Structures are given as C-alpha cells and as structure tokens.
Amino acid sequence: MKNSLLYCLAAGSLALSFFFERAPDASVTARATSAPVVAEASLLPALTMDESTFELRADGNPGSGEKPAAPTPAELAASRDSLTYHYYAQTLGLHLAFNENKDLLRTVTDWIGAPYSYGSNSRRGTDCSGFVTRVFHEVYGINLIHSSRSMFSTTKRVAKSEMQTGDLVFFRRGHGPIYHVGIYLKDGKFAHSATNGGVMISSLNQPYYHRNFYAAGRVSAAAAADEALVASTTVDQN
C-alpha cells in the first residue's frame, strides 16, 4: 500500500513537470511579446501606405495620388539665406531686412573679439582704421588709407539720419581732430576696434559715442556694390 502511494505521487509529479515545461505562463508570454510592439508604436507614428501610389501618410487617410514636390534650388537657397541672416542678426544684435551684404556681416562677425593694437591691421591685433581697411579690402576689394582722417577726406558726407549699412562713422573730441572710425551696420550700431576691448559692436546712443560722434561718410564704390546687391536680391524675390 505504501509503495502504491509512492508510485502515484511520482506519476503525478512527472505529469505536472511535463505540463509546466510545455505550457509556460500565458501572461509572461504576453509581456515578452508585447513590449517590442509597444516600443515600435512609440517610435513610429501611425503611417499607412496608399496601395495605389505607395504614398506614406501620417494621418491615416487615403493618399491623394500626388507626391509632395521637392524644394527647388531657389527655395533651398532662400532657406539657407534666411538661416544665415538670422544668425548674423542674433550675433550682431541687429534687425535685418535680409537684403544686406552678407559678406560684410560675415566679415565683421569673424573679426569680433580681435584685440586692439595701435598701427596694426590683423586679427591678432588691430586699431580702428586698420580694422576698417581690412574689412573693406576683404568685402569690396577697396584699398583705403590706414588713417581715420584720410578716410574722412575721401568719403562723401552723409546725414546721420540717412546712414546705410557700410557707411563709415567718424568721431572727434570737441573741436579736435578726428581720432576714431567705425563701420555703420544698422539700428544705430557700428563695428569698430576700441582701445578698451578690441573689435566689438557699439551703439551711437551710448553717451560716449553720442557725445563724440562727428560725421558719417560713404565710400562710393562700396555703396554702389551694395545697391547692386539689393537690386539683384529684390529681383530674385519677385
């Protein structure tokens, strides 16, 4: 009797072990197989395929049969220009009309932070007139004399209210000689190399520069180049 009971228990144990080996927990299987599906669903939006056009749709609606047109070279160029102007506007603190000379804005941006060095005109060190001569040479191919007073004598006078990007701004103390020059940008701001900080952007509304501002001058060849650029930009936009 005792042996029969042991045989029954052994047979039952063998049957149970066989069952659990062949039939794992259904909830465990569901969790194991559903996790990748949920992950894919979170990464991929509900995209459907239009069988007639093989057009992927993100809204689940049937395709229209027309694939979106690829951007044209002109549209791509306009997008790049927009990003470029936004970058210069943010870097220089300006409100741009998107038709300014990008070469001028880029060159001024590249010079920001160059230290001041009297009589020099390199990125390792430059004075105010040296900075202006280098920018005009790089942007316009124009060679100006390395002297703020000489620049003043060779430029066309411009009213302060009519200054344009690329004009030169001159400063003097009282009735003394001109001692400083910078390049006007926009919004009352100009780029220059100052003795107390090197190449930087300053405002004509700052008390020191407002008090010592003397006149604005225009380099005719540079102004003509900028006007031609604005005209070509307007034609392209139309």
C-alpha positions as CSV (number, residue, x, y, z in Angstrom):
1,M,0.0,0.0,0.0
2,K,2.8,2.3,0.9
3,N,4.6,1.5,-2.3
4,S,1.5,2.1,-4.4
5,L,1.0,5.6,-2.8
6,L,4.6,6.4,-3.6
7,Y,4.1,5.3,-7.2
8,C,1.0,7.5,-7.5
9,L,2.9,10.5,-6.2
10,A,5.8,10.0,-8.5
11,A,3.5,9.7,-11.5
12,G,1.6,12.9,-10.6
13,S,4.9,14.8,-10.2
14,L,6.1,13.6,-13.6
15,A,2.8,14.7,-15.2
16,L,3.0,18.2,-13.6
17,S,6.6,18.7,-14.6
18,F,5.7,17.8,-18.2
19,F,2.8,20.2,-18.3
20,F,4.8,23.2,-17.0
21,E,7.6,22.5,-19.5
22,R,5.1,22.5,-22.4
23,A,2.8,25.3,-21.3
24,P,4.5,28.4,-19.8
25,D,2.6,31.2,-18.1
26,A,0.5,33.0,-20.8
27,S,0.9,36.3,-19.0
28,V,4.7,36.0,-19.2
29,T,4.4,35.3,-22.9
30,A,2.2,38.3,-23.5
31,R,4.5,40.6,-21.7
32,A,7.5,39.3,-23.6
33,T,5.9,39.7,-27.0
34,S,4.0,42.9,-26.4
35,A,7.0,45.0,-25.2
36,P,8.7,45.3,-28.6
37,V,5.3,46.2,-30.2
38,V,4.7,49.0,-27.8
39,A,8.3,50.3,-28.3
40,E,7.8,50.3,-32.1
41,A,4.4,52.0,-31.7
42,S,6.0,54.8,-29.6
43,L,8.8,55.3,-32.2
44,L,6.8,55.1,-35.4
45,P,3.6,57.2,-35.8
46,A,0.6,55.7,-37.4
47,L,1.8,55.5,-41.0
48,T,-0.4,54.0,-43.7
49,M,0.5,53.0,-47.2
50,D,-1.6,54.1,-50.1
51,E,-1.6,51.0,-52.2
52,S,-2.2,52.9,-55.5
53,T,0.6,55.4,-55.1
54,F,2.8,53.8,-52.4
55,E,2.5,57.2,-50.6
56,L,3.2,57.1,-46.9
57,R,0.6,59.1,-45.0
58,A,0.9,60.2,-41.3
59,D,-2.8,60.9,-40.8
60,G,-4.2,57.6,-41.7
61,N,-6.3,59.0,-44.6
62,P,-6.1,57.6,-48.2
63,G,-3.4,59.1,-50.4
64,S,-4.3,61.9,-52.8
65,G,-2.2,60.4,-55.6
66,E,0.1,63.4,-55.7
67,K,3.5,63.2,-54.1
68,P,4.8,66.5,-52.5
69,A,7.1,68.4,-54.8
70,A,10.7,68.6,-53.8
71,P,12.0,72.1,-53.0
72,T,13.6,73.9,-55.9
73,P,17.2,75.1,-55.8
74,A,15.9,78.7,-55.4
75,E,13.8,77.7,-52.4
76,L,16.7,75.9,-50.8
77,A,18.9,78.9,-51.3
78,A,16.3,81.2,-49.8
79,S,16.1,78.9,-46.8
80,R,19.9,79.0,-46.3
81,D,19.9,82.7,-46.7
82,S,17.2,83.1,-44.1
83,L,19.2,81.0,-41.6
84,T,22.3,82.9,-42.3
85,Y,20.7,86.3,-41.8
86,H,19.1,85.1,-38.6
87,Y,22.5,84.0,-37.3
88,Y,24.1,87.4,-38.1
89,A,21.1,89.3,-36.7
90,Q,21.4,87.4,-33.4
91,T,25.2,87.6,-33.3
92,L,25.5,91.3,-34.1
93,G,22.3,92.3,-32.3
94,L,20.6,93.7,-35.4
95,H,17.2,93.7,-37.0
96,L,18.0,92.8,-40.6
97,A,15.9,93.3,-43.8
98,F,17.5,90.2,-45.3
99,N,19.0,92.1,-48.2
100,E,22.1,93.4,-46.6
101,N,25.6,92.4,-47.8
102,K,26.2,89.0,-46.2
103,D,29.9,89.2,-46.9
104,L,30.1,92.4,-44.9
105,L,28.1,90.9,-42.0
106,R,30.2,87.7,-42.1
107,T,33.5,89.5,-42.2
108,V,32.5,91.8,-39.3
109,T,31.4,88.7,-37.3
110,D,34.7,87.0,-38.0
111,W,36.6,90.0,-36.6
112,I,34.7,90.3,-33.4
113,G,37.0,89.8,-30.5
114,A,40.2,90.7,-32.2
115,P,42.4,92.6,-29.7
116,Y,43.3,96.3,-30.1
117,S,46.8,97.0,-31.3
118,Y,47.9,100.5,-32.4
119,G,49.2,100.7,-36.0
120,S,48.2,97.0,-36.8
121,N,45.5,95.5,-39.0
122,S,45.4,91.8,-38.4
123,R,43.1,89.5,-36.4
124,R,46.0,89.2,-33.9
125,G,45.6,92.9,-33.2
126,T,44.3,96.0,-35.0
127,D,43.5,99.6,-34.4
128,C,40.3,101.3,-35.6
129,S,41.4,102.4,-39.1
130,G,43.3,99.1,-39.6
131,F,40.1,97.2,-39.0
132,V,38.2,99.3,-41.4
133,T,40.8,98.9,-44.2
134,R,40.9,95.2,-43.8
135,V,37.1,94.8,-43.9
136,F,36.7,97.0,-47.0
137,H,39.5,95.1,-48.7
138,E,38.1,91.7,-47.9
139,V,34.5,92.6,-48.7
140,Y,34.7,95.1,-51.5
141,G,38.3,94.8,-52.8
142,I,38.8,98.5,-52.0
143,N,42.0,99.8,-50.5
144,L,41.5,102.6,-48.0
145,I,44.3,104.6,-46.4
146,H,45.2,103.4,-42.9
147,S,44.2,106.7,-41.3
148,S,40.8,107.8,-40.0
149,R,41.5,111.4,-41.1
150,S,42.4,110.3,-44.6
151,M,39.3,108.2,-44.8
152,F,37.2,111.2,-43.8
153,S,38.7,113.4,-46.5
154,T,37.9,110.8,-49.2
155,T,34.3,109.9,-48.4
156,K,31.0,111.5,-49.2
157,R,29.3,113.2,-46.3
158,V,26.0,111.5,-45.2
159,A,23.4,112.9,-42.8
160,K,23.2,110.8,-39.6
161,S,19.5,110.1,-40.4
162,E,20.4,108.7,-43.8
163,M,23.2,106.4,-42.9
164,Q,23.2,103.0,-44.5
165,T,25.0,99.7,-43.8
166,G,28.6,100.0,-44.8
167,D,28.9,103.8,-44.2
168,L,31.8,105.0,-42.1
169,V,31.2,106.8,-38.8
170,F,33.8,109.3,-37.5
171,F,34.5,110.7,-34.0
172,R,36.3,113.6,-32.5
173,R,36.5,115.2,-29.1
174,G,35.2,118.8,-29.1
175,H,36.9,120.7,-31.9
176,G,39.9,118.4,-32.0
177,P,40.9,116.2,-35.0
178,I,39.2,113.0,-36.0
179,Y,40.6,110.2,-33.8
180,H,38.3,107.2,-34.4
181,V,36.4,105.5,-37.2
182,G,34.0,102.6,-37.4
183,I,31.7,100.8,-39.9
184,Y,28.0,101.5,-39.5
185,L,25.7,98.5,-39.5
186,K,22.1,99.2,-38.6
187,D,19.8,100.2,-35.7
188,G,22.3,102.9,-34.6
189,K,25.1,100.2,-34.1
190,F,28.5,100.2,-35.6
191,A,31.6,97.9,-35.6
192,H,35.0,99.2,-34.6
193,S,38.2,98.4,-32.8
194,A,38.2,100.1,-29.4
195,T,41.2,100.6,-27.2
196,N,39.4,99.1,-24.3
197,G,38.2,95.9,-25.9
198,G,39.3,95.4,-29.5
199,V,36.8,94.7,-32.3
200,M,33.2,95.0,-31.0
201,I,29.7,96.3,-31.7
202,S,28.7,99.5,-30.0
203,S,25.8,101.9,-30.2
204,L,25.9,105.5,-31.3
205,N,23.4,106.1,-28.5
206,Q,25.9,105.2,-25.8
207,P,26.8,108.5,-24.1
208,Y,30.5,108.5,-25.0
209,Y,29.9,107.8,-28.7
210,H,26.8,110.1,-28.9
211,R,28.9,112.9,-27.4
212,N,31.9,112.5,-29.7
213,F,30.1,111.5,-33.0
214,Y,31.2,113.9,-35.7
215,A,30.0,112.8,-39.1
216,A,29.2,109.8,-41.4
217,G,30.9,109.2,-44.7
218,R,30.1,106.9,-47.7
219,V,32.6,105.1,-49.8
220,S,31.1,105.4,-53.3
221,A,32.4,102.2,-54.7
222,A,31.2,100.2,-51.7
223,A,27.8,101.9,-51.8
224,A,27.4,101.1,-55.5
225,A,28.2,97.4,-54.8
226,D,25.6,97.2,-52.0
227,E,22.9,98.9,-54.1
228,A,23.5,96.4,-56.9
229,L,23.2,93.6,-54.4
230,V,20.0,94.9,-53.0
231,A,18.6,95.3,-56.6
232,S,19.5,91.7,-57.5
233,T,18.0,90.4,-54.3
234,T,14.7,92.2,-55.0
235,V,14.6,90.7,-58.5
236,D,15.2,87.2,-57.2
237,Q,12.5,87.5,-54.6
238,N,10.0,88.6,-57.2
